Amino acid sequence: MLIELIGIEKNFKNRRNGEALKVLNGIDLAIEKGEMVAVKGSSGAGKSTLLHIIGCLDKPTKGIYNLDEADVSKESSANLSIIRNKKFGFVVQNFALVEDDDALQNVAIPLLFSKTSFSLIDALAMEQLHQLGIENLAKQKVAKLSGGEKQRVAIARALVNRPEVILADEPTGALDKKNSTVIMNIFKDLNEKGKTIIIVTHEEFVAKACDRIITISDGKII
């Protein structure tokens, strides 16, 4: 089993009264290698929090998270950072790109935090742009790109470290239908090539493109 969550809970402290606010409440979830899974739910249901825990961006308050059959729920922040950089690629709704840098520089960012030789970084980043058919954008400033182009650059950045799992949080939320379809076709192609993909979405056509739909309500899978 690639990803296994057992009894996962996540609490945050309420800033107003200091009380614990339970965002995830007893999540049990298993995801096999090579699946393409959609996570749906209303705003505030806990979708993004779940994705952050799966991607080792946050730790659960309680429960077990087995990643490749090893419990990572108690790992130090430093170890989680290493796991995260090797195992996961992230794609988000607002692209999270450095607007003043060009596309090539943005794609290269994850490589700067890996053990990749500095002399290889630009070549690997360019290779990833080429694989997505956007090598022509390499030297263009991100600020001048369209939304669809920005998201393809963001996907190239997510893939440059050759992660096993792509985690996407509302990846089509800022795009029109045409560009959303392009992005989903990229995800489906990556999945067919073996990538495990988990997509948080509120869009029905995105969810239906996945193998399985998981719905969260009030911090629980329903």
Disulfide bonds with the S-S distance in Angstrom:
none
